[in-house]
């Protein structure tokens, strides 16, 4: 939607005023009382309805008795229309299609569809703002401001607007816009301002205290920087300790790989070996008695007994492997040794700590509300007692919870509770394995029987891989059975043509020996065993490398031996200890300086005034937090949440980051959005919390997020952006960058900017309201 013209019949100071041919970037300039805010209220009133008469609310009655209302000429994708609204209570809405000058039937329904899904509160929260909206945001506590900014772009339920209305009602009972208001927050604000004046007077008398504060701030900043360095060193120490733990596996893998690469031999298949063995035996039998060649023996009862044990053995090995994996997975969850499972009382403390805290806060709020309302009844006493009991229980649980969470670092309470079933199950499994001697006896018995059969087949046994050895034995037995079957068929032919068979067998045996470059059957058997051992070593190398991991393998390759790795670990550990000692000394220095500062202000007038002002600030912060939690959440947060979806948030984040970088001339490069915190990152890579920013920079961040939200809603909602002197706290450079950004936004989205200054912008159209008479356009 683009507003092309404004025609005011009567609204506040304006009568019979027209503003024609409005541009995409339209600027209205004028000093105080020039009618800028009235013009903004008129545009909102025509679109969403004129305000009802309530206490302390301007309804903009015409000053010269003219008729109340006027019209807007707007351009939509479906054409041009004139939207007129006259009369205050009730007002009459009319919509005329200008292409044929026909009236729209049911104009309210038509206008609701054009504006949908935006309501009045949504428009005021997203598309229209002034310097007061930014001032309210600046007064927020850091945590509340972060939650307000984080909430832009998140989805909410459809009943959010009803909840906003309830919150606004509650907020109006706490605070009045008038400076002379007698509501609790107004009185607290006046007391706080008086306290600030007194503190400024007293502060001139304590230059030594101010110098001490500067020195203390510098030490605290150094302390913070050293803590960051210490965290990095501790992280590096953990990485090096992990590498030291893996180095024996790395050395074993290197030795296995070196043996494979230096002693590589072509592998003799067992089928070829058994073939050669059978040929040799058949030749011996043919020499003695051609008709008596026999099969090689194949075990039956011993093999059957071994096979019957296999399922139980496989379960034992799999249980042990799974137990070891579970133990390693749990160990990796912690920076230090794995803690034991918590007791039932500790688990109860973890589950009840947060509910007790919230219960205490809620009971305290209800007690304060009841007392403030003057209802000192039995309910107030019960709520007060409930608050005391809940606070006592919360503090009782606090030490126990901290001890548990310290042992379970870096896990939180929820992750710690979720970890308990796994820890207890692992402890039970380890205890069961420790007392279950029968499983080990089964493994030893199985290994003994397996070794006897492997010896018969010329196989070696790998105790660490019983199942693999069993498969090799099964394959050898199968091959021998197949050879026996084939040789039985061949014996018939040998019996018929023994002479020819002897020559054929001799030739075949000679070719087999020549193929593997050996002279007899003993050398062939030795070559077969060596090749199989080599194949097992190769598999062992792949298993070890997989267990170490590619990233750790690359890191370990940088060290020539374990001593160099341990030397690096010792060096980093020494640096960590030196830094910890330095931090400890600096912490003591900071504590001493704080004590000195406290001595400077204890007992004198400034110390008393400072404590009183701190009490006022704490009370005012709590009161304003409740007020803003109702007022701003109702007018900004909830309405904004209703307009966005989770899919739109990444685009809005990127857009806001681009705007903020432009507004700060590249000084801040990144906006980092965490689940409960927003930080900005400077060009030098330094991080700043929201409350660490200057007032102007904080306003720039909020405006960047607001404009990013408007641009990301443009595909769904296309309404003019109204800004009424929203940048009073900006210096000239920031104002120029803001106008430049608005100029670019106006290429896609109409911007109506009302200001008392006269921005330099050649592409914008400017109406100077000070030259416009209230009685004509």
C-alpha positions in Angstrom: 0.0 0.0 0.0 1.2 3.5 -0.9 -0.5 6.6 0.5 -0.7 9.1 -2.5 -2.6 11.9 -0.9 -4.0 13.0 2.5 -7.1 15.1 2.8 -8.0 16.3 6.3 -11.5 17.8 6.9 -10.9 18.4 10.6 -8.5 16.6 13.0 -6.8 18.5 15.8 -5.1 21.6 14.6 -5.7 20.6 10.9 -8.7 21.8 9.0 -9.2 21.5 5.2 -5.6 20.5 4.7 -4.4 18.5 1.7 -1.1 16.8 1.0 -0.9 15.6 -2.6 1.4 13.5 -4.6 3.2 11.8 -1.7 6.5 10.1 -2.6 7.8 6.7 -1.7 10.1 8.5 0.7 8.0 11.4 2.1 9.4 13.7 4.7 7.3 16.2 6.7 9.4 18.8 8.6 8.3 21.2 11.2 9.0 22.4 14.7 7.1 21.8 17.9 3.3 22.2 17.6 3.6 22.0 13.8 1.2 19.1 13.7 3.5 16.2 12.9 2.2 13.8 15.6 -1.4 14.9 14.7 -0.7 14.0 11.1 0.6 10.6 12.1 -2.4 10.0 14.4 -4.8 10.9 11.5 -3.2 8.3 9.1 -3.5 5.6 11.8 -7.0 6.7 12.6 -8.3 6.5 9.0 -6.8 3.0 8.6 -7.7 1.5 12.0 -10.4 3.7 13.5 -10.2 7.0 15.5 -9.4 6.8 19.2 -12.1 6.6 21.8 -12.2 9.2 24.5 -10.4 8.0 27.6 -8.6 9.7 30.5 -5.3 11.4 29.4 -5.8 10.3 25.8 -5.9 12.9 22.9 -8.9 12.3 20.5 -7.9 15.3 18.3 -11.1 17.2 18.2 -11.1 20.0 15.5 -10.2 23.4 17.1 -12.4 25.5 14.7 -15.6 23.4 14.8 -15.1 21.7 11.4 -16.4 18.2 10.7 -14.3 15.4 12.3 -12.3 13.2 9.9 -10.9 13.1 6.3 -9.6 10.6 3.8 -6.5 8.9 2.3 -5.9 8.2 -1.3 -4.0 4.9 -1.5 -2.5 2.7 -4.3 -3.0 -1.0 -4.1 -2.1 -3.9 -6.5 -5.9 -3.9 -7.4 -6.1 -0.2 -8.2 -6.4 3.2 -6.5 -8.9 3.9 -3.7 -10.1 6.7 -1.5 -10.5 5.6 2.1 -12.6 8.1 4.1 -13.6 8.1 7.7 -15.8 10.8 9.3 -17.4 11.3 12.7 -15.9 10.3 16.0 -18.5 8.2 17.8 -19.5 6.3 15.9 -17.4 7.0 12.8 -18.5 6.3 9.2 -16.2 4.5 6.9 -16.4 4.8 3.1 -14.2 3.3 0.4 -14.4 4.5 -3.3 -12.7 2.8 -6.2 -11.3 5.7 -8.2 -11.1 3.9 -11.5 -14.9 4.1 -11.9 -15.8 6.2 -8.7 -17.9 3.4 -7.3 -18.4 2.8 -3.6 -17.2 -0.5 -2.1 -20.0 -2.4 -0.4 -19.2 -3.4 3.2 -16.1 -1.1 3.4 -15.1 -2.3 6.9 -14.8 -5.9 5.6 -12.9 -4.7 2.6 -10.5 -2.7 4.7 -9.9 -5.6 7.1 -8.9 -7.8 4.2 -6.5 -5.2 2.9 -4.9 -4.7 6.3 -5.0 -8.4 7.3 -3.4 -9.8 9.3 -2.4 -6.4 10.9 -4.4 -4.9 13.7 -4.0 -1.5 15.3 -1.7 -2.8 18.0 0.4 -4.7 15.5 0.8 -1.6 13.3 1.8 0.6 16.2 4.3 -2.1 17.4 5.9 -2.8 14.0 5.2 -0.1 11.3 5.0 3.1 13.5 7.3 4.3 16.2 8.7 7.5 17.7 11.5 8.5 20.1 9.3 7.6 23.1 9.2 4.0 21.9 13.0 3.9 21.8 13.2 5.7 25.2 11.0 3.0 26.8 13.4 0.3 25.4 16.4 2.1 26.8 14.9 2.1 30.3 14.6 -1.7 30.2 16.9 -3.8 32.3 19.5 -5.7 30.3 17.8 -9.1 30.5 14.4 -7.6 29.6 15.9 -5.7 26.6 17.5 -8.9 25.4 14.3 -10.8 25.6 12.4 -8.0 23.8 14.9 -8.0 20.9 15.1 -11.8 20.7 11.3 -12.0 20.5 11.1 -10.1 17.3 10.2 -12.5 14.6 9.0 -15.5 16.8 5.6 -17.0 16.4 2.9 -16.8 19.0 -0.6 -18.1 19.6 -3.7 -16.3 18.2 -4.9 -15.1 21.6 -1.8 -12.9 22.1 -3.7 -9.7 21.4 -6.2 -10.4 24.1 -3.4 -11.0 26.6 -1.8 -7.7 25.5 -5.0 -5.8 26.3 -5.0 -7.3 29.8 -1.3 -6.4 30.3 -1.9 -2.8 29.2 -4.8 -2.5 31.7 -2.5 -3.7 34.5 0.3 -1.4 33.4 -2.0 1.7 33.3 -2.6 1.2 37.1 1.1 1.6 37.8 2.3 4.5 35.8 0.9 7.7 34.2 2.6 9.6 31.3 2.1 12.9 33.1 5.1 14.2 35.1 2.7 15.2 37.9 1.2 11.7 38.1 0.6 10.3 41.5 0.8 6.6 40.7 3.4 4.5 42.4 5.9 4.5 39.5 5.7 8.3 39.0 6.4 8.9 42.7 9.4 6.5 42.6 10.8 8.2 39.4 10.6 11.6 41.0 12.4 10.3 44.1 15.0 8.6 42.0 15.7 11.9 40.0 16.1 13.8 43.3 18.5 11.2 44.5 20.5 11.5 41.3 20.8 15.3 41.8 22.0 14.8 45.3 24.5 12.1 44.2 25.9 14.5 41.5 26.5 17.1 44.2 28.2 14.7 46.5 30.3 13.1 43.8 32.2 16.4 43.2 33.6 16.0 46.8 35.1 12.5 46.2 37.6 12.7 43.3 39.7 10.0 44.9 36.8 7.6 44.9 36.3 8.2 41.1 39.9 7.6 40.4 39.7 4.4 42.4 36.7 3.3 40.3 38.6 3.8 37.1 41.5 1.7 38.3 39.1 -0.9 39.6 37.3 -1.1 36.2 40.6 -1.5 34.4 41.6 -4.4 36.7 38.2 -6.0 36.3 38.5 -5.8 32.5 42.0 -7.4 32.7 40.6 -10.1 35.0 37.9 -10.8 32.4 40.4 -11.0 29.6 42.6 -13.3 31.6 39.6 -15.6 32.4 39.0 -15.9 28.6 42.7 -16.9 28.1 42.4 -19.4 30.9 39.4 -21.0 29.4 41.2 -21.4 26.1 44.3 -23.0 27.9 42.0 -25.4 29.8 40.4 -26.4 26.5 43.8 -27.0 24.9 44.8 -29.0 28.0 41.8 -31.2 27.6 42.6 -31.8 24.0 46.2 -32.7 24.7 45.2 -35.0 27.6 42.9 -36.8 25.1 45.8 -37.1 22.6 48.1 -38.6 25.4 45.4 -41.1 26.2 45.1 -42.1 22.5 48.9 -42.1 21.8 49.5 -45.8 22.7 46.7 -46.8 20.2 48.4 -44.5 17.6 51.8 -46.2 18.2 50.3 -49.7 17.9 48.6 -48.7 14.6 51.9 -47.3 13.3 53.7 -50.5 14.1 51.0 -52.7 12.5 51.0 -50.5 9.4 54.8 -50.6 9.2 54.8 -54.4 9.5 52.2 -54.7 6.8 54.1 -52.4 4.4 57.5 -54.0 4.9 56.5 -57.7 5.0 53.8 -57.8 2.4 53.4 -61.3 1.0 50.8 -62.6 -1.5 48.1 -64.4 0.4 47.8 -68.2 -0.1 44.2 -69.2 -0.1 43.2 -72.0 2.2 41.5 -73.7 -0.7 44.7 -73.9 -2.7 46.6 -75.2 0.4 44.1 -77.9 1.1 44.1 -78.8 -2.6 47.9 -79.1 -2.6 47.8 -81.1 0.7 45.1 -83.5 -0.7 47.1 -84.0 -3.9 50.2 -84.8 -1.9 48.4 -87.3 0.2 46.7 -88.9 -2.8 50.0 -89.3 -4.6 51.3 -91.1 -1.4 48.3 -93.4 -1.4 48.6 -94.0 -5.1 52.2 -95.1 -4.6 51.2 -97.5 -1.8 47.8 -98.6 -3.1 46.0 -96.5 -5.7 42.6 -97.8 -4.5 43.0 -96.6 -0.9 43.1 -92.8 -1.1 41.1 -91.4 1.8 39.3 -88.2 2.8 40.9 -85.7 5.2 39.2 -86.0 8.6 36.6 -83.4 9.3 35.7 -82.9 13.0 32.1 -83.5 13.9 31.3 -83.8 17.6 34.0 -81.3 18.7 32.8 -78.8 16.0 29.2 -79.3 16.9 29.9 -78.7 20.6 31.7 -75.5 19.7 28.9 -74.3 17.4 26.3 -74.9 20.2 28.3 -72.5 22.5 28.5 -69.8 19.8 25.2 -67.9 20.6 26.1 -67.6 24.3 29.7 -66.5 23.5 28.4 -63.9 21.0 26.1 -62.5 23.6 28.9 -62.3 26.2 31.2 -60.5 23.7 28.5 -58.2 22.5 27.5 -57.3 26.0 31.1 -56.5 26.9 31.6 -54.4 23.8 28.3 -52.5 24.4 29.3 -51.9 28.0 32.7 -50.5 27.0 31.0 -48.2 24.4 28.5 -47.0 27.0 31.3 -46.3 29.4 33.4 -44.4 26.8 30.3 -42.4 25.7 29.5 -41.4 29.3 33.2 -40.5 30.0 33.2 -38.2 27.0 30.3 -36.2 28.6 32.6 -34.9 31.3 35.8 -32.9 31.4 37.2 -34.8 34.3 36.6 -38.2 35.8 33.1 -39.6 35.4 31.1 -38.9 38.6 29.0 -41.5 40.4 25.2 -41.4 40.2 23.6 -38.9 42.5 21.6 -40.0 45.6 17.8 -39.9 45.8 18.0 -36.8 48.0 20.2 -35.0 45.5 17.9 -36.0 42.7 15.0 -34.6 44.6 16.9 -31.3 45.2 17.6 -30.9 41.5 14.0 -31.5 40.6 12.5 -29.2 43.2 15.1 -26.3 43.1 13.7 -24.4 40.1 10.0 -24.9 41.0 10.8 -23.7 44.6 12.5 -20.6 43.1 9.6 -19.7 40.8 7.1 -20.5 43.6 8.9 -18.1 45.9 8.9 -15.4 43.2 5.2 -15.9 42.4 4.2 -15.9 46.1 6.3 -12.8 46.7 4.6 -11.0 43.8 1.1 -12.0 45.0 2.0 -10.9 48.6 3.3 -7.5 47.3 0.2 -7.1 45.1 -2.1 -7.9 48.0 -0.3 -5.5 50.3 -0.3 -2.7 47.7 -4.0 -3.1 47.1 -4.4 -2.5 50.8 -5.9 -6.0 51.5 -4.0 -6.9 54.7 -6.2 -9.9 55.3 -5.6 -13.5 56.1 -4.7 -14.2 52.5 -1.9 -11.6 52.7 -0.5 -13.4 55.8 -0.8 -16.8 54.2 1.0 -15.6 51.0 3.7 -14.0 53.1 4.3 -17.2 55.1 4.3 -19.2 51.9 6.9 -16.9 50.5 9.2 -17.3 53.5 8.8 -21.1 53.5 9.5 -21.3 49.7 12.6 -19.1 50.0 13.9 -21.1 53.0 13.4 -24.4 51.0 15.1 -22.9 47.9 18.2 -21.8 49.9 18.2 -25.2 51.7 18.5 -26.9 48.3 20.9 -24.5 46.8 24.2 -25.8 48.3 23.3 -29.4 47.5 22.4 -28.5 43.9 25.6 -26.6 43.4 27.7 -29.5 44.6 26.0 -31.9 42.2 26.3 -29.5 39.2 30.0 -28.9 40.0 30.7 -32.6 39.9 28.7 -32.9 36.6 30.3 -29.9 34.8 29.5 -28.9 32.1 26.0 -30.4 32.3 23.1 -28.5 33.6 20.4 -29.7 36.0 18.1 -31.1 33.2 21.0 -33.0 31.5 22.2 -34.2 34.9 18.9 -35.7 35.7 18.6 -37.2 32.3 22.1 -38.8 32.7 21.2 -40.7 35.9 19.5 -43.8 34.4 22.5 -44.3 32.1 25.0 -44.0 35.0 23.0 -46.4 37.2 22.6 -48.9 34.4 26.3 -48.7 33.7 27.2 -49.2 37.4 24.8 -52.2 37.6 26.3 -53.7 34.4 29.9 -53.3 35.6 29.0 -54.8 39.0 27.2 -57.7 37.3 30.2 -58.2 35.0 32.6 -58.1 38.0 30.8 -60.9 39.9 29.8 -63.0 36.9 32.7 -65.4 36.8 30.6 -67.9 34.8 30.8 -65.7 31.7 34.6 -65.6 31.8 34.7 -69.4 32.3 32.6 -69.8 29.2 34.9 -67.6 27.2 38.0 -69.5 28.5 36.4 -72.9 27.7 35.3 -71.8 24.3 38.8 -70.4 23.5 40.4 -73.7 24.7 38.2 -75.8 22.4 38.6 -73.4 19.5 42.4 -73.5 19.9 42.5 -77.3 19.7 40.5 -77.3 16.5 42.6 -74.4 15.0 45.7 -76.4 15.8 44.4 -79.3 13.7 43.8 -77.0 10.8 47.1 -75.1 11.1 45.3 -71.9 12.2 46.4 -69.4 14.8 44.0 -68.2 17.4 43.4 -64.4 18.2 42.2 -64.2 21.8 41.0 -60.6 21.2 38.8 -61.7 18.2 37.4 -65.1 19.1 34.4 -64.7 16.7 36.7 -63.8 13.8 38.9 -66.9 14.6 35.7 -69.0 14.7 34.7 -67.7 11.3 38.1 -68.5 9.9 37.9 -72.1 11.3 34.3 -72.5 9.9 35.6 -71.4 6.5 38.5 -73.9 6.7 36.2 -76.7 7.7 33.8 -75.8 4.9 36.7 -75.7 2.4 38.0 -79.1 3.6 34.5 -80.6 3.2 34.2 -79.2 -0.3 37.7 -80.6 -1.1 36.8 -84.0 0.2 33.6 -84.1 -1.9 35.5 -83.1 -5.0 38.3 -85.6 -4.2 35.8 -88.4 -3.8 34.6 -87.9 -7.3 38.2 -87.6 -8.5 39.2 -90.9 -6.8 36.9 -92.8 -9.1 38.7 -91.4 -12.1 42.1 -92.0 -10.3 41.2 -95.7 -9.7 40.3 -96.1 -13.4 43.4 -94.3 -14.7 45.9 -94.3 -11.9 48.9 -93.7 -14.0 47.3 -90.8 -15.9 46.0 -89.5 -12.5 49.4 -89.6 -10.9 50.9 -87.5 -13.7 47.9 -85.1 -13.6 48.2 -84.7 -9.8 51.9 -84.3 -9.9 51.5 -81.5 -12.6 48.8 -79.8 -10.6 50.8 -79.8 -7.4 53.9 -78.5 -9.3 51.8 -75.6 -10.8 50.4 -74.7 -7.4 53.9 -74.6 -5.8 55.3 -72.6 -8.7 52.4 -70.1 -8.5 53.3 -69.2 -5.0 57.1 -69.6 -5.6 57.6 -72.3 -3.0 59.3 -75.7 -3.2 57.2 -77.9 -1.0 54.0 -78.2 1.0 55.6 -77.0 4.3 56.6 -73.7 2.7 53.2 -73.3 1.2 51.5 -73.8 4.6 53.9 -71.3 6.2 53.1 -68.7 3.5 49.4 -69.3 4.0 49.6 -68.6 7.8 51.8 -65.5 7.3 49.3 -64.1 4.8 46.4 -64.6 7.1 48.2 -63.0 9.9 49.0 -60.1 7.6 45.3 -59.7 6.7 44.4 -59.7 10.4 47.0 -57.0 11.0 45.6 -54.9 8.2 42.1 -55.1 9.7 43.5 -54.3 13.1 45.1 -51.2 11.7 41.8 -50.0 10.2 40.0 -50.7 13.5 42.6 -48.7 15.5 42.5 -45.7 13.1 38.7 -45.7 13.3 38.8 -45.8 17.1 41.3 -42.8 17.1 39.3 -40.7 14.6 40.6 -38.7 11.6 40.9 -35.4 13.5 42.9 -36.9 16.4 45.0 -38.9 13.9 46.0 -35.7 12.1 46.8 -34.1 15.5 48.9 -37.1 16.7 50.9 -37.1 13.5 52.3 -33.7 14.4 54.3 -35.3 17.3 57.3 -37.5 16.7 56.9 -39.4 20.0 55.0 -39.5 23.3 57.6 -37.5 25.1 57.1 -34.5 22.7 53.4 -34.7 23.2 53.7 -34.9 27.0 56.2 -32.0 26.8 53.6 -29.9 25.0 51.0 -30.9 27.6 53.4 -30.0 30.4 54.1 -26.6 28.8 50.4 -25.8 28.4 49.7 -27.0 32.0 52.5 -24.8 33.2 51.0 -21.8 31.3 47.6 -22.6 32.8 49.1 -22.7 36.4 50.9 -19.4 35.8 47.8 -17.8 34.5 45.7 -19.2 37.4 48.2 -17.7 39.8 48.2 -14.4 38.0 44.3 -14.4 38.1 44.4 -15.2 41.8 46.8 -12.3 42.5 44.7 -10.0 40.4 41.5 -11.1 42.1 43.1 -10.3 45.5 44.2 -6.9 44.2 40.6 -6.2 43.0 39.2 -7.3 46.4 41.7 -5.0 48.2 40.7 -2.1 45.9 37.0 -2.8 46.5 37.7 -2.8 50.2 39.5 0.5 49.9 36.6 2.0 47.9 34.2 0.8 50.5 36.3 2.5 53.2 36.2 5.8 51.2 32.4 5.9 51.2 31.5 4.1 54.5 30.2 6.4 57.2 30.0 9.6 55.1 27.1 11.3 53.5 27.9 10.1 50.0 27.9 6.4 51.1 24.5 6.8 52.7 23.1 8.6 49.7 24.6 6.0 47.4 23.0 3.2 49.3 19.7 5.0 49.4 19.9 5.6 45.7 20.8 1.9 45.1 17.7 0.9 47.1 15.6 3.3 45.0 17.1 2.0 41.8 16.4 -1.6 42.8 12.8 -0.8 43.7 12.4 1.3 40.6 13.9 -1.5 38.4 11.6 -4.1 39.9 8.6 -1.8 39.5 9.5 -0.8 35.9 10.3 -4.4 35.0 6.8 -5.3 36.0 5.3 -2.3 34.2 7.3 -2.7 31.1 6.7 -6.5 31.2 3.0 -5.6 30.8 3.1 -2.4 28.7 5.9 -3.2 26.2 5.1 -6.8 25.9 1.5 -5.9 25.2 2.3 -3.2 22.6 5.4 -4.6 21.0 6.4 -8.2 21.8 3.1 -10.1 21.5 1.9 -8.2 18.4 5.3 -8.7 16.8 5.3 -12.3 17.6 1.9 -12.8 15.9 3.2 -11.5 12.6 6.2 -13.7 12.1 7.1 -17.3 11.6 10.2 -19.3 12.5 11.0 -19.6 8.8 11.2 -15.7 8.5 13.5 -15.2 11.5 16.8 -16.2 9.7 16.2 -13.8 6.9 15.2 -11.0 9.4 18.4 -11.8 11.4 20.6 -11.4 8.3 18.8 -8.2 7.2 19.1 -6.7 10.7 22.8 -7.5 10.8 23.3 -5.8 7.5 21.4 -2.6 8.6 23.3 -2.5 12.0 26.6 -2.8 10.2 25.7 0.0 7.9 24.4 2.3 10.6 27.5 1.9 12.7 29.8 2.5 9.7 31.1 -1.1 9.9 32.2 -0.8 13.6 30.0 -3.7 14.6 30.1 -6.6 12.1 27.8 -9.3 13.6 24.7 -9.7 15.8 25.0 -13.0 17.7 21.6 -14.4 18.7 21.8 -16.9 21.5 18.7 -18.6 23.2 18.5 -16.0 26.0 21.1 -13.3 25.0 22.1 -11.0 22.2 25.6 -9.8 21.8 27.2 -7.6 19.1 30.7 -8.3 17.8 32.9 -5.3 16.8 35.2 -5.1 13.8 38.1 -6.1 16.2 36.2 -9.2 17.3 35.3 -7.9 20.7 31.9 -9.0 22.1 29.5 -6.5 23.8 26.3 -7.2 25.7 23.3 -4.9 24.9 23.6 -2.9 28.1 27.3 -2.2 27.4 26.4 -0.2 24.3 25.9 3.6 24.2 22.3 4.9 24.1 22.7 5.9 20.4 24.2 2.5 19.4 21.5 0.6 21.4 18.8 2.7 19.5 20.5 1.8 16.2 20.4 -1.9 17.0 16.7 -1.7 17.9 15.9 0.3 14.8 17.8 -2.1 12.6 15.8 -5.0 14.0 12.5 -3.1 13.6 13.3 -2.2 10.0 14.5 -5.7 9.2 11.1 -7.0 10.6 9.2 -4.5 8.3 11.2 -5.6 5.2 10.7 -9.3 5.9 6.9 -8.7 6.4 6.8 -6.9 3.0 5.9 -10.0 1.1 2.8 -10.5 3.3 2.0 -7.0 4.6 2.7 -3.8 2.6 1.8 -0.9 4.8 3.5 2.5 5.0 6.2 2.9 7.6 5.5 5.9 9.9 8.4 7.4 11.9 7.8 10.4 14.2 11.1 12.0 15.3 12.4 8.5 16.1 16.1 9.5 16.1 16.4 12.4 18.5 19.4 10.7 20.3 21.3 10.3 17.0 24.2 12.6 16.3 24.5 14.1 12.8 26.6 11.3 11.4 24.1 8.6 12.7 21.2 10.6 11.4 22.7 10.9 7.9 23.3 7.1 7.8 19.7 6.5 9.0 18.3 8.8 6.3 20.5 6.9 3.7 19.1 3.6 4.9 15.5 4.8 4.8 16.0 6.1 1.3 17.0 2.6 0.2 14.1 1.0 2.0 11.7 3.5 0.4 12.6 1.9 -3.0 10.5 -1.1 -2.0 8.4 0.2 0.9 6.8 3.6 1.4 8.4 5.6 4.3 6.7 8.6 5.9 9.2 10.4 8.1 8.0 13.3 10.4 10.8 15.3 11.9 11.6 18.7 13.3 15.0 18.8 11.5 15.6 19.2 7.8 17.5 16.2 6.5 19.6 16.6 3.3 18.2 14.0 0.9 17.7 14.9 -2.8 15.7 11.8 -3.5 13.0 12.5 -0.8 10.1 14.8 -1.2 9.7 17.2 1.7 6.7 19.1 3.1 7.6 21.9 5.4 4.7 21.9 7.9 5.7 25.3 9.3 4.7 26.8 6.0 1.4 25.0 5.8 -1.6 26.8 7.2 -3.9 24.7 9.5 -6.8 25.8 7.3 -5.6 24.8 3.9 -3.2 22.5 2.1 
